[in-house]
Amino acid sequence: MFLLLAVYAVASLVHFVHNAEFLGDYPGLPASWSSGGVYLAWVAMTVVGGIGALLVYRAREWIGLMLLAVYAALGLDSLGHYVVAPISAHSSMMNTTILLEVGAAALVLLEVTRRLFGLITGRRATDSSRRS
């Protein structure tokens, strides 16, 4: 789980840095957005993930996993780039960073769902999968 979270955090950071540094090049984004605002959004969403991970680590799994589900959903929200402009309007680097973040977020959400299902059904994750 924690390896997936680290991969997602890095993928998210790469996307947000690219977004912030090339903000004017991203099609369809509001002119009112600023680079600083993009970085602040990344910090805020990452704090949600960090708190969730800490709670899971400290055996407060229900609330921790719920926060991690929110964190993953925030990464899926990057698909919103394609709501305001089609894939073809984005550069290959834009598409790469967006899709890497979304893919990593989807993997985190799948793992969180698996763990939540285990809590609901009474099946606990194995020790080896709990360390991942």
RAPE-V340537 format. One record per residue. N is the residue number from 1. PHI is phi in degrees with one decimal (none if undefined). PSI is psi in degrees with one decimal (NA if undefined). D_LAST is the distance of its C-alpha to the last C-alpha in whole Angstrom. Layout:
BEGIN
N & PHI & PSI & D_LAST
N & PHI & PSI & D_LAST
END
This chain:
BEGIN
1 & none & -47.3 & 5
2 & -69.5 & -29.7 & 6
3 & -66.2 & -44.3 & 6
4 & -59.5 & -42.2 & 7
5 & -63.6 & -39.0 & 9
6 & -65.9 & -42.8 & 10
7 & -62.2 & -44.1 & 12
8 & -63.1 & -44.5 & 13
9 & -60.0 & -42.0 & 15
10 & -68.3 & -45.0 & 16
11 & -60.7 & -41.1 & 18
12 & -64.8 & -43.8 & 19
13 & -61.2 & -44.2 & 21
14 & -59.8 & -45.5 & 22
15 & -63.5 & -46.3 & 24
16 & -67.1 & -37.3 & 25
17 & -63.2 & -46.4 & 27
18 & -61.3 & -43.5 & 28
19 & -61.1 & -45.8 & 29
20 & -66.6 & -41.9 & 31
21 & -77.1 & -23.8 & 32
22 & -121.4 & 34.0 & 34
23 & -54.0 & -42.5 & 35
24 & -68.4 & -19.5 & 38
25 & -86.9 & -20.4 & 37
26 & -72.6 & 122.3 & 35
27 & -71.9 & 139.7 & 37
28 & 82.9 & -0.6 & 38
29 & -82.2 & 146.6 & 36
30 & -60.5 & 140.4 & 39
31 & -65.7 & -20.4 & 41
32 & -74.9 & -14.1 & 40
33 & -70.7 & 146.4 & 36
34 & -124.5 & 159.8 & 36
35 & -58.6 & -43.2 & 33
36 & -60.4 & -39.1 & 33
37 & -64.7 & -37.8 & 32
38 & -65.4 & -45.0 & 30
39 & -63.2 & -40.7 & 28
40 & -63.3 & -39.5 & 28
41 & -61.6 & -40.9 & 27
42 & -63.9 & -43.6 & 24
43 & -61.0 & -45.6 & 24
44 & -61.7 & -45.8 & 24
45 & -69.8 & -33.3 & 22
46 & -70.4 & -32.8 & 19
47 & -61.9 & -41.7 & 20
48 & -57.5 & -47.1 & 20
49 & -64.3 & -40.7 & 16
50 & -64.1 & -42.2 & 16
51 & -65.5 & -42.6 & 17
52 & -59.5 & -45.4 & 15
53 & -63.6 & -41.9 & 12
54 & -61.7 & -42.2 & 14
55 & -65.9 & -40.2 & 16
56 & -62.6 & -44.9 & 12
57 & -59.9 & -34.9 & 12
58 & -91.3 & 19.2 & 15
59 & 66.2 & 25.1 & 15
60 & -102.5 & 61.4 & 17
61 & -62.3 & -44.3 & 15
62 & -55.4 & -58.2 & 18
63 & -67.5 & -38.2 & 19
64 & -62.2 & -45.7 & 16
65 & -66.5 & -35.2 & 15
66 & -64.7 & -42.0 & 18
67 & -65.5 & -37.2 & 18
68 & -67.6 & -32.0 & 15
69 & -65.5 & -40.8 & 17
70 & -63.3 & -44.8 & 20
71 & -58.1 & -45.4 & 18
72 & -65.6 & -40.5 & 17
73 & -62.4 & -35.2 & 20
74 & -63.3 & -33.7 & 22
75 & -71.0 & -36.4 & 20
76 & -65.4 & -24.8 & 22
77 & -62.2 & -17.3 & 25
78 & -64.4 & -16.4 & 25
79 & -63.3 & -15.2 & 27
80 & -58.8 & -23.3 & 30
81 & -56.3 & -33.8 & 31
82 & -85.9 & -6.2 & 32
83 & -79.6 & -39.1 & 34
84 & -86.7 & -18.4 & 36
85 & -159.5 & 142.9 & 36
86 & -68.5 & 162.5 & 36
87 & -52.5 & -41.0 & 33
88 & -64.9 & -18.9 & 36
89 & -82.9 & -10.9 & 37
90 & -98.0 & 149.5 & 34
91 & -71.6 & 165.6 & 34
92 & -62.7 & -35.5 & 31
93 & -68.2 & -40.6 & 29
94 & -59.1 & -50.0 & 29
95 & -61.2 & -39.5 & 28
96 & -62.5 & -48.0 & 25
97 & -68.3 & -38.5 & 24
98 & -62.5 & -50.7 & 24
99 & -71.2 & -30.7 & 23
100 & -65.5 & -43.9 & 20
101 & -63.8 & -46.7 & 19
102 & -62.7 & -42.7 & 20
103 & -62.3 & -43.9 & 18
104 & -65.8 & -40.6 & 15
105 & -62.7 & -39.6 & 16
106 & -63.7 & -40.1 & 16
107 & -64.7 & -40.7 & 13
108 & -63.1 & -44.6 & 11
109 & -62.6 & -38.7 & 14
110 & -62.3 & -44.4 & 14
111 & -66.4 & -41.1 & 10
112 & -61.6 & -44.3 & 12
113 & -61.1 & -43.1 & 15
114 & -59.7 & -43.9 & 13
115 & -69.6 & -39.1 & 12
116 & -64.2 & -41.4 & 16
117 & -60.2 & -40.2 & 17
118 & -62.7 & -38.7 & 16
119 & -67.0 & -40.4 & 17
120 & -65.9 & -41.7 & 21
121 & -89.2 & -6.0 & 21
122 & 86.1 & 4.6 & 20
123 & -92.9 & 119.4 & 17
124 & -89.1 & 152.5 & 14
125 & -67.4 & 148.6 & 11
126 & -70.3 & 159.9 & 10
127 & -57.4 & -39.7 & 9
128 & -68.0 & -37.9 & 7
129 & -76.7 & -23.2 & 5
130 & -72.4 & -23.8 & 6
131 & -84.6 & -15.6 & 4
132 & -78.5 & NA & 0
END
